[in-house]
């Protein structure tokens, strides 16, 4: 991204945060706060360009506002910038938190969620009573002429901001799913790093199929969203004292505090640091989703004065016990798990024989014919983007189910490495088939414990077989040293001719489908191995999606 483009995206961000038109002086001042030394005249020049593109609109002498097209551009048009922005956004929210817990005054970080049924508020109140939230303090705002109610709740990032104001640097690391057993937090089952993702980590897991908050409330065991951060070990006692004081005024949700340098909940903690887990502020809304209520959740959207909030209930019974401090197996990250499989790929591109990495997903046997017809139709409609190979496998324990193996794109990394070419899986993403195609979401392989493509499928973000225009499919970004480009291109072209989905081979410093790799490398875009599986899911067939499962011989596979 050029410096000029960077400035324009920052201008769009400033405009998107305002509820009324603003002028060039305000924008210039805000840009200066963000490190851009741009005068009013230069701002007006950039605004002219944004007007011409339809991203902004002048409102008389009051200034300009961002348009719907501008918001769309901001959200997905520069996704390579967005993967760095998420973490910065939370750091900005921490800085803006000035809540004085002794006086109970100041700004806190909030989530704003929209419910579409007023009866949901009564149900929501019951969920807050369980104590599975950061705070019962909320603000209810009915949207005029509708049944919609905006519910503002306190985000756990508020606690990070309070710690920072007390001179304690809180480093937000992961958002994920935390397993509760017998009312006691035990271990994280999935994590996504706040760095190098275009989706807020907890937003990735706000799906009724992934959480089981209701089970925690009713049975004492289940899965809830939670965050994990690190602070210096020397600040442990001071932090505990602050957390205890916050609890007394209704701000809590701290689930676990490790000892210095001691792993907790399956997450590694470096020497000299302590780990802290805080419940996701959206947890009550996940429970609402689990009972089928329609809801729109927005995480850490803004800063609000604490005095605009009031308790939704005073009948809180904290049901969770202290976290299990017994050592749990460290949760494995996707890239770490994948390297061992990648190294075992021995596919011979000339003989078209050898082992590749396969995803294996499972469906009921009586759905197999329909599923294969869907896969075939999806491939025939767009052979450029869909891998045609598959293999049917027995389910290891259930005779009523059958597995569908498809080629995982990590097989490509394995083949290149087997030929002496370093290939590193960089991002897993959602690719929109515009002209040219553009990534609209990216999650780094290095920092997630779950294959990102499974997240996109679980949240129904794809349109692989649907008639939506443009289609949204699964794809990945690989990074290869430039010195190996000629030989790599030769091998990749051979793979593409065989039927492996190679969408584009980039050049050094090239933005490739709106993604970016490091200097002195080039990027390769490959199709996701779960695209044909996604087409089955889109057609209403219940399928258990699995990724990066096992090695199977390529020659044993069938072709659509």
Order of alpha helices (4+ residues) and beta strands (2+ residues): alpha-alpha-alpha-beta-beta-alpha-alpha-beta-alpha-beta-beta-alpha-beta-beta-alpha-alpha-beta-alpha-beta-beta-alpha-beta-beta-alpha-beta-alpha-beta-beta-alpha-beta-beta-alpha-beta-alpha-beta-beta-alpha-beta-beta
